Every structure is written in structure tokens, then in C-alpha cells.
Amino acid sequence: MNGVLLILAIVAIVALIVVGVQRGGSKTQQTQLADARADAQRWYERLGGQVMNLHADEPAARQALADAGERYNAAGGQLQQATTVRQFELARESALEGLAYVRAARLAMGLDPGPDLPPLAAARGSGQLTQEREVSVQGHAYKAGPRPGPDTPYYYPGGRVQGRPVPAGWYSTPVWKTALGAGAGVLGGMLIFDALFSPAFGDVGGYADGYQDGFQDGGDFDGGGDVNSLGDLGGGDTGGGGDWGGGDWGGGDFGGDFGGDF
């Protein structure tokens, strides 16, 4: 009889321990979820305040604010649907992308850009432009540089397109959106990036070698890949058939990380 009671007591203790561990794990998950939700919400609200209060007549600033508005809408949709820590992290990333566009708009307007932002996961290793550059591809002229201008009104916060790193800067055409298309659009976008960041530009440095190696290693274009480099980054579609702040930046392996300024 005593042996039976001892076994029952052990079973009861084990059951209590299991229940306690499960409750502790559930509480930890709830805390992590609440923290992720609050963090995403904080950046989203900050972006909303900027988007609603800033207005610009200058084309480059106006375009950057329009892009920030797109990211604000995407982040809002993601927040409404988010139920996991990962999904809230993606909404946070979308909001941060929007704030990167806001900073660019403020600089174009001659305003203080405000405090630094956490680094964007999609832009990791892509670097930024430091010199003006202009190339001709298939009879069309393309420009890029570190500052906005009449010929470079489109800002890009940096990232990967079809697995190739594209540095942050101002561009004459939103080529990254062209690369979201299929067939000739993808190939044309890659040709433009190759021309803009080829070794012929002395300021490109080690990035150029890595870029060319990555181009060779990246394989053939499938013509329909998503653009971005944080798996399911941000979750929202931006009009080109791929996930922009929220899709996969990387239609293939690039062959290494590339950082620095260009």
C-alpha cells in the first residue's frame, strides 16, 4: 500500500512540474508577443505622425513621402493581421522602411532628418552611394547619386534585387520596381545595376568585385522572383508582384556580404 501511495505521489509531483513549466512557457511567449506588438506599434505610430504632418512640393521629397505612405499602409495591414512575434517583427520592419523614406524626404526638404533609425535588415551589407554616376543602357540614360536632384528623384534605402545588393541613394528611375517584373524587365534592371556599379567606376571599390562575382554565382534569372532580403520582410506587396518590405529580397544567393560606401 505504501508503495502505491509513493508512486501516486511521484506522479502527482511530475504532473505539477509539467503544468508549471507549460504555464511558465506560455507566460514567456505572451510576454514576447506583447513586447513585439508594442515595438511594432511604436514605430508604426511614429511613421504615421511623420506621414500625416509632412508635405512637400519638391519632387524628390514628395516621392519619398509617397513611398513612406505606402510603407505606412503596409505596416498597418500587417499589424492588423499579426498573431506571432515574427509577424510583428515584419510589421516593425515595414514601419522602419517607411521612416527611412521620411528621413530622405526631410533631407531633401532641408530639414533635420531626426534621430538615427535601427538598421534595416533588408539593407544589411548593401552600403550607400557616395558619388554621382551616370550610364547608358539599351539607349536609355540612368543616373544615381548620394543626393536628391531633378534627375534623381527616387530614393532607395538599400537592399537586394534578384540577389544583387543595391546601395542606398537617389536614382533617376525606380529600377528595383522594374526588376519586380518578368522577362525583359528583370534582365533590363540587372543590366542597369551592372552598369551603374561596374568596376569601371573607381569609387566602387571592393563592392564591384563582389558584385560581379555574385552576378556569376547567382545563376539564371527566373523572371519572377521576389525582391528583398529579409525573408518575408514586412509582408506587404508593393505593386510589382513581389513583397517589398515584406517579401524575400533575394532571388538567389549572392555569394557574400557587401558593405561600405560607394
ABEGO torsion letter per residue (X at the ends): XAAAAAAAAAAAAAAAAAAAAAAAAAAAAAAAAAAAAAAAAAAAAAAAAAAAABBBABAAAAAAAAAAAAAAAAAAAAAAABABAAAAAAAAAAAAAAAAAAAAAAAAAGBBAEBBBBBBAAABGAEBBABBBBBBBGGBBBBBBABBBAABABBBAEEBBGGBBBBBEBBABBAAAAAABBEAAAAAAAAAAAAAABAABAAAEAAAAAAAAAAAAAEBBAGABBBEABBGBGGBBBGAGBBBAABBBGAEBAGEBBBEBX
